[in-house]
């Protein structure tokens, strides 16, 4: 007798011709090298713009802080001037109300020196 071996007719789907199936193999499309470089450049540009925008915000905050600090310095100078003026006025009022000043004679011009 003949030596019979059983052979399946089914092969993997991608290699066989099967009824009602396409026999065309489609490859997945991917981006080309130029497209990938363009995307990387655009991402770098976007991140660079974000970085510059954040740096500008920090600089504007620095300007605001320096203007407030200059106002504080001006106010402190005015405060010191007013403290000196207050001390001067208090000393004049204290001198007028003191008993020593009340017992002093008023100064009068007795005469002028002549040549």
VMD Tcl script that builds the backbone (N, CA, C; Angstrom):
set m [mol new atoms 345]
animate dup $m
set s [atomselect $m all]
$s set {name element resname resid chain x y z} {
  {N N UNK 1 A 0.775 -1.186 0.000}
  {CA C UNK 1 A 0.000 0.000 0.000}
  {C C UNK 1 A 0.818 1.252 0.000}
  {N N UNK 2 A 0.104 2.312 -0.237}
  {CA C UNK 2 A 0.802 3.596 -0.322}
  {C C UNK 2 A 0.965 4.229 1.046}
  {N N UNK 3 A 2.012 4.854 1.169}
  {CA C UNK 3 A 2.259 5.581 2.412}
  {C C UNK 3 A 1.564 6.934 2.317}
  {N N UNK 4 A 0.527 7.107 3.065}
  {CA C UNK 4 A -0.220 8.370 3.004}
  {C C UNK 4 A 0.082 9.215 4.227}
  {N N UNK 5 A 0.300 10.447 3.975}
  {CA C UNK 5 A 0.456 11.399 5.086}
  {C C UNK 5 A -0.610 12.465 4.936}
  {N N UNK 6 A -1.059 12.882 6.047}
  {CA C UNK 6 A -2.128 13.885 6.057}
  {C C UNK 6 A -1.496 15.271 5.996}
  {N N UNK 7 A -1.862 16.023 4.998}
  {CA C UNK 7 A -1.354 17.382 4.841}
  {C C UNK 7 A -2.539 18.330 4.894}
  {N N UNK 8 A -2.428 19.310 5.773}
  {CA C UNK 8 A -3.530 20.284 5.847}
  {C C UNK 8 A -3.374 21.277 4.718}
  {N N UNK 9 A -4.465 21.696 4.229}
  {CA C UNK 9 A -4.431 22.649 3.151}
  {C C UNK 9 A -4.409 24.081 3.710}
  {N N UNK 10 A -4.615 24.165 4.978}
  {CA C UNK 10 A -4.641 25.514 5.560}
  {C C UNK 10 A -3.232 25.997 5.844}
  {N N UNK 11 A -2.941 27.068 5.303}
  {CA C UNK 11 A -1.692 27.735 5.575}
  {C C UNK 11 A -2.038 28.999 6.354}
  {N N UNK 12 A -1.048 29.682 6.866}
  {CA C UNK 12 A -1.381 30.941 7.555}
  {C C UNK 12 A -2.147 31.868 6.631}
  {N N UNK 13 A -3.069 32.632 7.205}
  {CA C UNK 13 A -3.980 33.452 6.431}
  {C C UNK 13 A -3.271 34.466 5.539}
  {N N UNK 14 A -2.156 34.968 5.996}
  {CA C UNK 14 A -1.504 36.012 5.234}
  {C C UNK 14 A -0.836 35.465 3.974}
  {N N UNK 15 A -0.612 34.170 3.902}
  {CA C UNK 15 A 0.117 33.626 2.753}
  {C C UNK 15 A -0.769 32.856 1.786}
  {N N UNK 16 A -1.939 32.538 2.178}
  {CA C UNK 16 A -2.746 31.693 1.293}
  {C C UNK 16 A -3.814 32.507 0.582}
  {N N UNK 17 A -4.318 31.936 -0.471}
  {CA C UNK 17 A -5.437 32.537 -1.174}
  {C C UNK 17 A -6.697 31.953 -0.588}
  {N N UNK 18 A -7.462 32.790 0.049}
  {CA C UNK 18 A -8.686 32.325 0.680}
  {C C UNK 18 A -9.833 33.045 -0.009}
  {N N UNK 19 A -10.909 32.332 -0.132}
  {CA C UNK 19 A -12.057 32.903 -0.791}
  {C C UNK 19 A -12.574 34.119 -0.017}
  {N N UNK 20 A -12.933 35.158 -0.757}
  {CA C UNK 20 A -13.464 36.415 -0.223}
  {C C UNK 20 A -12.466 37.153 0.680}
  {N N UNK 21 A -11.234 36.960 0.442}
  {CA C UNK 21 A -10.209 37.683 1.196}
  {C C UNK 21 A -9.303 38.401 0.214}
  {N N UNK 22 A -8.810 39.557 0.645}
  {CA C UNK 22 A -7.851 40.267 -0.197}
  {C C UNK 22 A -6.493 39.591 -0.100}
  {N N UNK 23 A -5.837 39.550 -1.201}
  {CA C UNK 23 A -4.517 38.935 -1.207}
  {C C UNK 23 A -3.409 39.975 -1.210}
  {N N UNK 24 A -3.786 41.223 -1.057}
  {CA C UNK 24 A -2.804 42.296 -1.080}
  {C C UNK 24 A -2.329 42.556 0.339}
  {N N UNK 25 A -1.064 42.667 0.491}
  {CA C UNK 25 A -0.507 42.993 1.803}
  {C C UNK 25 A -0.326 44.506 1.891}
  {N N UNK 26 A -0.855 45.065 2.949}
  {CA C UNK 26 A -0.703 46.502 3.164}
  {C C UNK 26 A 0.354 46.723 4.240}
  {N N UNK 27 A 1.236 47.636 3.968}
  {CA C UNK 27 A 2.235 47.973 4.985}
  {C C UNK 27 A 1.764 49.199 5.736}
  {N N UNK 28 A 2.099 49.226 6.992}
  {CA C UNK 28 A 1.716 50.371 7.801}
  {C C UNK 28 A 2.525 51.574 7.365}
  {N N UNK 29 A 1.837 52.677 7.236}
  {CA C UNK 29 A 2.542 53.893 6.856}
  {C C UNK 29 A 3.063 54.575 8.110}
  {N N UNK 30 A 4.242 55.070 8.012}
  {CA C UNK 30 A 4.825 55.826 9.122}
  {C C UNK 30 A 5.327 57.151 8.576}
  {N N UNK 31 A 5.642 58.029 9.488}
  {CA C UNK 31 A 6.147 59.330 9.077}
  {C C UNK 31 A 7.548 59.193 8.502}
  {N N UNK 32 A 7.834 60.007 7.537}
  {CA C UNK 32 A 9.159 59.997 6.945}
  {C C UNK 32 A 10.143 60.753 7.820}
  {N N UNK 33 A 11.383 60.696 7.436}
  {CA C UNK 33 A 12.418 61.333 8.251}
  {C C UNK 33 A 12.260 62.854 8.244}
  {N N UNK 34 A 11.862 63.434 7.139}
  {CA C UNK 34 A 11.682 64.891 7.069}
  {C C UNK 34 A 10.520 65.318 7.961}
  {N N UNK 35 A 9.453 64.538 7.949}
  {CA C UNK 35 A 8.305 64.859 8.809}
  {C C UNK 35 A 8.689 64.762 10.275}
  {N N UNK 36 A 9.460 63.766 10.631}
  {CA C UNK 36 A 9.894 63.624 12.018}
  {C C UNK 36 A 10.777 64.795 12.434}
  {N N UNK 37 A 11.666 65.219 11.573}
  {CA C UNK 37 A 12.522 66.368 11.887}
  {C C UNK 37 A 11.689 67.630 12.029}
  {N N UNK 38 A 10.698 67.804 11.153}
  {CA C UNK 38 A 9.831 68.985 11.224}
  {C C UNK 38 A 9.048 68.994 12.534}
  {N N UNK 39 A 8.540 67.856 12.956}
  {CA C UNK 39 A 7.777 67.775 14.217}
  {C C UNK 39 A 8.681 68.085 15.403}
  {N N UNK 40 A 9.887 67.562 15.401}
  {CA C UNK 40 A 10.826 67.840 16.504}
  {C C UNK 40 A 11.168 69.321 16.550}
  {N N UNK 41 A 11.370 69.930 15.378}
  {CA C UNK 41 A 11.661 71.372 15.336}
  {C C UNK 41 A 10.487 72.181 15.877}
  {N N UNK 42 A 9.274 71.816 15.514}
  {CA C UNK 42 A 8.087 72.542 15.998}
  {C C UNK 42 A 7.936 72.389 17.513}
  {N N UNK 43 A 8.159 71.194 18.024}
  {CA C UNK 43 A 8.073 70.992 19.474}
  {C C UNK 43 A 9.128 71.807 20.202}
  {N N UNK 44 A 10.336 71.841 19.652}
  {CA C UNK 44 A 11.401 72.641 20.255}
  {C C UNK 44 A 11.035 74.117 20.244}
  {N N UNK 45 A 10.464 74.588 19.162}
  {CA C UNK 45 A 10.039 75.985 19.060}
  {C C UNK 45 A 8.958 76.307 20.081}
  {N N UNK 46 A 7.984 75.422 20.226}
  {CA C UNK 46 A 6.897 75.653 21.188}
  {C C UNK 46 A 7.440 75.693 22.612}
  {N N UNK 47 A 8.297 74.740 22.957}
  {CA C UNK 47 A 8.870 74.742 24.306}
  {C C UNK 47 A 9.750 75.967 24.538}
  {N N UNK 48 A 10.464 76.409 23.518}
  {CA C UNK 48 A 11.270 77.618 23.633}
  {C C UNK 48 A 10.412 78.848 23.881}
  {N N UNK 49 A 9.293 78.950 23.180}
  {CA C UNK 49 A 8.386 80.087 23.383}
  {C C UNK 49 A 7.777 80.069 24.784}
  {N N UNK 50 A 7.445 78.893 25.265}
  {CA C UNK 50 A 6.910 78.789 26.632}
  {C C UNK 50 A 7.966 79.226 27.631}
  {N N UNK 51 A 9.208 78.823 27.416}
  {CA C UNK 51 A 10.302 79.199 28.316}
  {C C UNK 51 A 10.504 80.707 28.329}
  {N N UNK 52 A 10.493 81.320 27.152}
  {CA C UNK 52 A 10.677 82.776 27.064}
  {C C UNK 52 A 9.512 83.503 27.728}
  {N N UNK 53 A 8.291 82.999 27.547}
  {CA C UNK 53 A 7.130 83.640 28.159}
  {C C UNK 53 A 7.225 83.598 29.680}
  {N N UNK 54 A 7.659 82.471 30.227}
  {CA C UNK 54 A 7.801 82.372 31.682}
  {C C UNK 54 A 8.916 83.278 32.187}
  {N N UNK 55 A 9.990 83.399 31.425}
  {CA C UNK 55 A 11.077 84.300 31.806}
  {C C UNK 55 A 10.624 85.745 31.801}
  {N N UNK 56 A 9.781 86.106 30.845}
  {CA C UNK 56 A 9.259 87.470 30.772}
  {C C UNK 56 A 8.367 87.765 31.966}
  {N N UNK 57 A 7.574 86.805 32.383}
  {CA C UNK 57 A 6.726 86.998 33.564}
  {C C UNK 57 A 7.577 87.270 34.794}
  {N N UNK 58 A 8.645 86.514 34.945}
  {CA C UNK 58 A 9.524 86.703 36.103}
  {C C UNK 58 A 10.157 88.089 36.070}
  {N N UNK 59 A 10.550 88.554 34.888}
  {CA C UNK 59 A 11.155 89.881 34.762}
  {C C UNK 59 A 10.145 90.965 35.108}
  {N N UNK 60 A 8.905 90.801 34.665}
  {CA C UNK 60 A 7.888 91.815 34.982}
  {C C UNK 60 A 7.615 91.844 36.481}
  {N N UNK 61 A 7.656 90.681 37.133}
  {CA C UNK 61 A 7.487 90.663 38.586}
  {C C UNK 61 A 8.651 91.368 39.268}
  {N N UNK 62 A 9.862 91.231 38.714}
  {CA C UNK 62 A 11.028 91.924 39.269}
  {C C UNK 62 A 10.861 93.432 39.181}
  {N N UNK 63 A 10.321 93.914 38.045}
  {CA C UNK 63 A 10.093 95.349 37.900}
  {C C UNK 63 A 9.070 95.843 38.910}
  {N N UNK 64 A 8.013 95.076 39.122}
  {CA C UNK 64 A 6.995 95.467 40.093}
  {C C UNK 64 A 7.584 95.502 41.505}
  {N N UNK 65 A 8.386 94.510 41.828}
  {CA C UNK 65 A 8.992 94.454 43.157}
  {C C UNK 65 A 9.938 95.631 43.359}
  {N N UNK 66 A 10.735 95.971 42.343}
  {CA C UNK 66 A 11.668 97.085 42.486}
  {C C UNK 66 A 10.934 98.413 42.625}
  {N N UNK 67 A 9.813 98.575 41.928}
  {CA C UNK 67 A 9.049 99.821 42.072}
  {C C UNK 67 A 8.441 99.924 43.468}
  {N N UNK 68 A 7.955 98.815 44.003}
  {CA C UNK 68 A 7.403 98.829 45.359}
  {C C UNK 68 A 8.510 99.101 46.378}
  {N N UNK 69 A 9.680 98.515 46.159}
  {CA C UNK 69 A 10.794 98.762 47.076}
  {C C UNK 69 A 11.246 100.220 47.038}
  {N N UNK 70 A 11.223 100.839 45.862}
  {CA C UNK 70 A 11.594 102.260 45.782}
  {C C UNK 70 A 10.559 103.129 46.495}
  {N N UNK 71 A 9.284 102.766 46.388}
  {CA C UNK 71 A 8.244 103.499 47.127}
  {C C UNK 71 A 8.450 103.352 48.633}
  {N N UNK 72 A 8.805 102.165 49.074}
  {CA C UNK 72 A 9.048 101.938 50.504}
  {C C UNK 72 A 10.223 102.789 50.976}
  {N N UNK 73 A 11.268 102.863 50.157}
  {CA C UNK 73 A 12.437 103.677 50.519}
  {C C UNK 73 A 12.058 105.149 50.625}
  {N N UNK 74 A 11.278 105.645 49.666}
  {CA C UNK 74 A 10.825 107.045 49.709}
  {C C UNK 74 A 9.977 107.309 50.953}
  {N N UNK 75 A 9.100 106.389 51.278}
  {CA C UNK 75 A 8.238 106.553 52.457}
  {C C UNK 75 A 9.077 106.558 53.743}
  {N N UNK 76 A 10.109 105.733 53.808}
  {CA C UNK 76 A 10.974 105.718 54.988}
  {C C UNK 76 A 11.732 107.037 55.139}
  {N N UNK 77 A 12.171 107.620 54.022}
  {CA C UNK 77 A 12.853 108.917 54.075}
  {C C UNK 77 A 11.897 109.988 54.564}
  {N N UNK 78 A 10.662 109.986 54.055}
  {CA C UNK 78 A 9.662 110.961 54.510}
  {C C UNK 78 A 9.353 110.758 55.987}
  {N N UNK 79 A 9.285 109.508 56.405}
  {CA C UNK 79 A 9.007 109.215 57.818}
  {C C UNK 79 A 10.118 109.773 58.709}
  {N N UNK 80 A 11.371 109.595 58.296}
  {CA C UNK 80 A 12.500 110.122 59.069}
  {C C UNK 80 A 12.457 111.651 59.134}
  {N N UNK 81 A 12.142 112.294 57.998}
  {CA C UNK 81 A 12.030 113.751 57.986}
  {C C UNK 81 A 10.917 114.228 58.910}
  {N N UNK 82 A 9.794 113.548 58.892}
  {CA C UNK 82 A 8.682 113.931 59.765}
  {C C UNK 82 A 9.023 113.693 61.234}
  {N N UNK 83 A 9.804 112.647 61.518}
  {CA C UNK 83 A 10.205 112.400 62.906}
  {C C UNK 83 A 11.104 113.527 63.404}
  {N N UNK 84 A 12.009 114.027 62.554}
  {CA C UNK 84 A 12.876 115.155 62.934}
  {C C UNK 84 A 12.036 116.406 63.150}
  {N N UNK 85 A 11.079 116.641 62.257}
  {CA C UNK 85 A 10.204 117.824 62.393}
  {C C UNK 85 A 9.377 117.739 63.675}
  {N N UNK 86 A 8.861 116.576 63.973}
  {CA C UNK 86 A 8.072 116.397 65.198}
  {C C UNK 86 A 8.928 116.662 66.436}
  {N N UNK 87 A 10.166 116.144 66.442}
  {CA C UNK 87 A 11.060 116.363 67.582}
  {C C UNK 87 A 11.371 117.849 67.739}
  {N N UNK 88 A 11.558 118.562 66.610}
  {CA C UNK 88 A 11.838 119.997 66.672}
  {C C UNK 88 A 10.654 120.758 67.251}
  {N N UNK 89 A 9.462 120.431 66.764}
  {CA C UNK 89 A 8.268 121.117 67.269}
  {C C UNK 89 A 8.011 120.791 68.737}
  {N N UNK 90 A 8.258 119.569 69.141}
  {CA C UNK 90 A 8.078 119.204 70.552}
  {C C UNK 90 A 9.082 119.937 71.432}
  {N N UNK 91 A 10.299 120.109 70.941}
  {CA C UNK 91 A 11.296 120.804 71.763}
  {C C UNK 91 A 10.941 122.286 71.912}
  {N N UNK 92 A 10.394 122.902 70.871}
  {CA C UNK 92 A 9.970 124.302 70.962}
  {C C UNK 92 A 8.805 124.434 71.941}
  {N N UNK 93 A 7.838 123.520 71.865}
  {CA C UNK 93 A 6.695 123.577 72.773}
  {C C UNK 93 A 7.125 123.306 74.210}
  {N N UNK 94 A 8.043 122.391 74.402}
  {CA C UNK 94 A 8.544 122.090 75.745}
  {C C UNK 94 A 9.302 123.289 76.300}
  {N N UNK 95 A 10.069 123.972 75.475}
  {CA C UNK 95 A 10.832 125.149 75.932}
  {C C UNK 95 A 9.891 126.289 76.311}
  {N N UNK 96 A 8.799 126.486 75.606}
  {CA C UNK 96 A 7.849 127.553 75.922}
  {C C UNK 96 A 7.143 127.290 77.245}
  {N N UNK 97 A 6.847 126.044 77.512}
  {CA C UNK 97 A 6.084 125.701 78.704}
  {C C UNK 97 A 6.949 125.443 79.931}
  {N N UNK 98 A 8.248 125.480 79.809}
  {CA C UNK 98 A 9.103 125.197 80.964}
  {C C UNK 98 A 9.165 126.394 81.904}
  {N N UNK 99 A 9.407 126.119 83.182}
  {CA C UNK 99 A 9.489 127.197 84.181}
  {C C UNK 99 A 10.779 127.995 84.021}
  {N N UNK 100 A 11.812 127.372 83.556}
  {CA C UNK 100 A 13.081 128.065 83.341}
  {C C UNK 100 A 12.905 129.134 82.261}
  {N N UNK 101 A 12.196 128.776 81.199}
  {CA C UNK 101 A 11.985 129.727 80.117}
  {C C UNK 101 A 11.060 130.847 80.554}
  {N N UNK 102 A 10.121 130.547 81.449}
  {CA C UNK 102 A 9.201 131.589 81.921}
  {C C UNK 102 A 9.933 132.596 82.800}
  {N N UNK 103 A 10.971 132.182 83.531}
  {CA C UNK 103 A 11.707 133.088 84.418}
  {C C UNK 103 A 12.780 133.891 83.694}
  {N N UNK 104 A 13.020 133.617 82.449}
  {CA C UNK 104 A 14.047 134.340 81.704}
  {C C UNK 104 A 13.513 135.700 81.267}
  {N N UNK 105 A 14.435 136.607 81.155}
  {CA C UNK 105 A 14.053 137.928 80.671}
  {C C UNK 105 A 13.990 137.886 79.156}
  {N N UNK 106 A 13.089 138.722 78.647}
  {CA C UNK 106 A 12.984 138.801 77.194}
  {C C UNK 106 A 14.139 139.624 76.669}
  {N N UNK 107 A 14.655 139.221 75.571}
  {CA C UNK 107 A 15.793 139.916 74.996}
  {C C UNK 107 A 15.294 141.164 74.274}
  {N N UNK 108 A 15.980 142.244 74.506}
  {CA C UNK 108 A 15.663 143.496 73.801}
  {C C UNK 108 A 16.950 144.063 73.232}
  {N N UNK 109 A 16.789 144.807 72.226}
  {CA C UNK 109 A 17.962 145.417 71.594}
  {C C UNK 109 A 18.266 146.688 72.388}
  {N N UNK 110 A 19.421 146.710 72.949}
  {CA C UNK 110 A 19.775 147.891 73.741}
  {C C UNK 110 A 20.435 148.951 72.891}
  {N N UNK 111 A 20.972 148.596 71.840}
  {CA C UNK 111 A 21.588 149.581 70.956}
  {C C UNK 111 A 22.501 148.912 69.988}
  {N N UNK 112 A 22.950 149.660 69.041}
  {CA C UNK 112 A 23.840 149.147 68.017}
  {C C UNK 112 A 25.216 149.743 68.191}
  {N N UNK 113 A 26.149 149.014 67.791}
  {CA C UNK 113 A 27.537 149.527 67.878}
  {C C UNK 113 A 27.726 150.547 66.781}
  {N N UNK 114 A 28.372 151.621 67.133}
  {CA C UNK 114 A 28.633 152.653 66.139}
  {C C UNK 114 A 30.129 152.795 65.959}
  {N N UNK 115 A 30.514 153.285 64.892}
  {CA C UNK 115 A 31.932 153.449 64.638}
  {C C UNK 115 A 32.359 154.861 64.838}
}
mol reanalyze $m
mol bondsrecalc $m
mol representation Tube
mol addrep $m
